[in-house]
Amino acid sequence: MTERAEELAHAYVHAGVLTAKYIDDARHVAIATTHGIGIIVSWNFKHLANYQRESGFNRINIEYGCPNVRIISPPELVYGDEDQNI
């Protein structure tokens, strides 16, 4: 956990992306973001893997000069776009 990640996690909470009760989820996203990890895979649909939360995290990331992060569920990772030839 870096100072930058902790600052970013608190920015998510301050902006209302998550409440202070879920600061650990905010830290999870902040650590991934500050370490250049572009995708988080999670079953946590309530606090992480949903469109509204991802948009909120990325809005703050842009404000802080950080890259966007994708937060997806395991089936999205496994199946993705089945039309692609991988």
VENFEN-V243042 format. One record per helix or strand of 3 or more residues. SS is the DSSP state (H for helix, E for strand). FROM is the first residue (numbers start at 1). LEN is the number of residues. If there is no record, write none. Layout:
ss={SS:SS}
from={FROM:FROM}
len={LEN:LEN}
This chain:
ss={H:H:E:H:E:H}
from={3:20:39:51:70:74}
len={12:15:3:13:3:6}
